[in-house]
Amino acid sequence: MPEVTSPLAENYAAVLDRLARAAQQAGRRADDILLLAVTKKFSAARIAEAYELGMRHFGENYVQEFEGKAPALAHLAGAQFHLIGHLQSNKTRKAAELFHTIQTVDSAKLAQRLDAVGRPLGVFVEVKLSNEDAKSGVAPEGLSAVADAVRASQHLRLRGLMTMPPWTENAEESRPYFARLRTLAEREGLRELSMGMSNDFAVAIQEGATMVRIGTALFGKRPQPSA
Ligand SMILES: *Cc1c(COP(=O)(O)O)cnc(C)c1O
C-alpha cells in the first residue's frame, strides 16, 4: 500500500530534519529551538492542517488578515499565535486581543500602548541591524530603552530579541546579523532569539537562534495578492 502523505507533511518532516541536523552540528539540542510556522497569506484551513501535523506556534504578519482567520482557529487547543509583522499603534488593542506574543515591539511607546490593553503578552523587541529604509525595528542604540519599558510594564513579559536581516540567497550573508543579535541579547540578559527563515535558518541555529520563523519551506510559495 502506498504511504499516504501530504506535501505539507513531507515539508514538515524535511524542515524538522534540517533543524535537528543544524542543532546537532552546532552542539545544541533540537528541543531548545522552537519552530514558528509562518502562515501569512495562507488560509485558516492550512493552519488547521499544520496543527493536525503537530505544529503549535504560528507567525502572522498582518493584524487585519489574522483577525479574519482567528475565529476559525479558536478551537485549536494550545496553539500560540505570534505577530511578526510591523504593528501600527492604532492596531495595538486588536493585536493584544488576537495574539499571545508580539515579536515586533520597537519603541517604548508601543510597549506602553500594548501594556495599557491589560492582557498578558509575551514580547520580543525587534532590532534593526541593517540600513534598509523599509525595515522596522529599533536601532541597537535604542534597544535598552525599549527593553526597560517592557520590563517596567504590568502585563508584558520580555522574552528576547527578534531580527530580520536583508533578504539574501546566500545564508552566510545573514550570519553577522545573527551574531550581532546574540551579542545584544547577552548584553541585555535575554535568552530568546527569534531569527532565521526558510533560506538561512541553519545558520541562525549555529548562531544561537531559539526560534526560527519558517514559511516557504513548509507551505511553499505564498499566494500572490490578486490584482
Ligand atoms: C514571511 C516572514 C518569515 C518567513 O519567511 P520564509 O522565507 O517564507 O520562511 C519570517 N519572518 C518574518 C518576519 C516574515 O515576515
The ligand as an SDF file (V2000), in Angstrom:
LIG
                    3D

 15 15  0  0  0  0  0  0  0  0999 V2000
    7.4010   35.9890    5.9290 C   0  0  0  0  0  0  0  0  0  0  0  0
    8.3030   36.0440    7.1150 C   0  0  0  0  0  0  0  0  0  0  0  0
    9.0430   34.9150    7.5250 C   0  0  0  0  0  0  0  0  0  0  0  0
    9.0590   33.6070    6.7580 C   0  0  0  0  0  0  0  0  0  0  0  0
    9.8040   33.7310    5.5830 O   0  0  0  0  0  0  0  0  0  0  0  0
   10.0770   32.4680    4.6320 P   0  0  0  0  0  0  0  0  0  0  0  0
   11.2140   32.9130    3.8040 O   0  0  0  0  0  0  0  0  0  0  0  0
    8.8360   32.2340    3.8570 O   0  0  0  0  0  0  0  0  0  0  0  0
   10.4340   31.3090    5.5130 O   0  0  0  0  0  0  0  0  0  0  0  0
    9.8050   35.0210    8.6890 C   0  0  0  0  0  0  0  0  0  0  0  0
    9.8390   36.1660    9.4110 N   0  0  0  0  0  0  0  0  0  0  0  0
    9.1680   37.2540    9.0380 C   0  0  0  0  0  0  0  0  0  0  0  0
    9.2530   38.4730    9.8790 C   0  0  0  0  0  0  0  0  0  0  0  0
    8.3850   37.2340    7.8890 C   0  0  0  0  0  0  0  0  0  0  0  0
    7.7240   38.3450    7.5320 O   0  0  0  0  0  0  0  0  0  0  0  0
  1  2  1  0
  2  3  1  0
  2 14  2  0
  3  4  1  0
  3 10  2  0
  4  5  1  0
  5  6  1  0
  6  7  2  0
  6  8  1  0
  6  9  1  0
 10 11  1  0
 11 12  2  0
 12 13  1  0
 12 14  1  0
 14 15  1  0
M  END
$$$$
